[in-house]
Amino acid sequence: QVQFVESGGGSVQPGGSLRLSCAASGFTFSRYAMSWYRQAPGKERELVAVITNVGDSTTYTNSMKGRFTASRDNARNTVYLQMNSVKPEDTAVYYCSVVVLGRRYWGQGTQVTVSS
């Protein structure tokens, strides 16, 4: 079965950095694109980044371009989200995700809180 274990979240000051990790199992990780999403209280879940199976990454929201970058290590079945120069508006639950055989799977989410 498709499963994820997310880690790396926590509290950080504005301007600081975090790296989120998502360890995957239950599918051939190296054949699939992976995604990062986030959801803040009272808001819709939004797409943060997509990374292809070979590691080409795109950040989709203008406010996050130049600050957030996805990467992956296929040997470790792990995808990462590097978050730099974080802002209070980045406070949200962050989820990794994949679509396998037409079905979307989600990690459990990890909380990121940016405050002073």
C-alpha positions in Angstrom: 0.0 0.0 0.0 1.1 3.6 -0.7 2.4 5.2 2.4 4.3 8.4 3.4 6.1 9.5 6.6 6.5 13.2 6.8 9.0 15.0 9.0 10.9 18.2 9.5 8.1 20.6 10.5 8.1 22.8 13.5 8.4 26.4 14.6 10.8 28.8 12.9 11.4 32.6 13.0 10.7 34.8 10.0 13.6 34.7 7.7 14.7 31.3 8.8 14.9 28.0 7.0 13.4 24.5 7.2 13.7 21.3 5.2 10.7 19.0 5.1 11.1 15.3 4.3 8.6 12.7 2.9 9.7 9.1 2.9 7.6 7.0 0.5 6.8 3.3 0.2 4.3 0.9 -1.5 5.0 2.0 -5.1 8.0 2.3 -7.5 9.0 5.7 -6.3 11.5 6.5 -9.1 8.8 6.2 -11.8 6.5 8.9 -10.4 6.3 12.7 -10.1 5.7 13.9 -6.5 3.9 17.0 -5.3 3.9 19.3 -2.2 0.8 21.0 -1.1 -0.1 23.2 1.9 -3.2 24.2 3.7 -3.6 27.1 6.1 -6.6 27.5 8.5 -9.7 28.6 6.6 -8.1 28.3 3.2 -8.1 25.8 0.4 -5.3 23.4 -0.1 -2.9 24.8 -2.6 -0.1 23.4 -4.8 3.4 24.4 -3.7 5.7 22.4 -6.1 5.9 19.5 -8.4 9.0 17.4 -9.1 9.3 14.9 -11.9 10.6 11.4 -11.5 14.1 12.4 -12.6 14.2 15.5 -10.4 13.1 18.5 -12.4 11.3 20.8 -10.1 8.8 23.6 -10.5 7.4 26.0 -7.8 3.9 27.2 -8.9 3.0 30.1 -6.7 4.7 33.4 -7.3 5.0 34.2 -3.6 7.1 31.0 -3.1 9.3 31.1 -6.1 12.9 31.8 -5.2 12.2 30.6 -1.6 10.9 27.0 -1.8 12.5 24.2 -3.8 11.6 20.6 -4.1 14.2 17.9 -4.5 14.3 14.1 -4.3 16.6 11.1 -3.6 15.3 8.1 -5.5 17.8 5.8 -3.8 16.2 6.7 -0.5 12.6 7.0 -1.8 12.4 10.5 -0.3 11.2 13.9 -1.5 12.2 17.1 0.2 11.0 20.7 0.4 13.6 23.3 1.2 12.0 26.4 2.6 14.2 29.5 2.9 13.4 33.1 3.9 10.1 31.9 5.5 7.3 34.4 6.3 4.4 34.2 8.7 2.1 33.7 5.7 3.9 30.4 5.2 2.3 29.0 8.3 0.3 25.9 7.2 0.2 22.1 7.2 2.4 20.8 4.4 1.5 17.5 2.6 3.4 15.4 0.1 1.3 13.6 -2.5 1.4 11.3 -5.5 -1.1 10.0 -8.1 -0.8 6.2 -8.7 -3.2 4.4 -11.0 -5.6 7.3 -11.1 -5.8 7.7 -7.3 -4.2 10.5 -5.3 -2.4 9.6 -2.0 -1.5 12.0 0.8 1.0 12.1 3.5 -0.2 12.8 7.1 0.9 16.4 6.9 3.5 18.3 9.0 2.8 21.6 10.7 5.0 24.6 9.9 4.6 27.7 12.1 6.5 30.9 11.3 6.4 33.4 14.1 8.7 35.6 16.2 
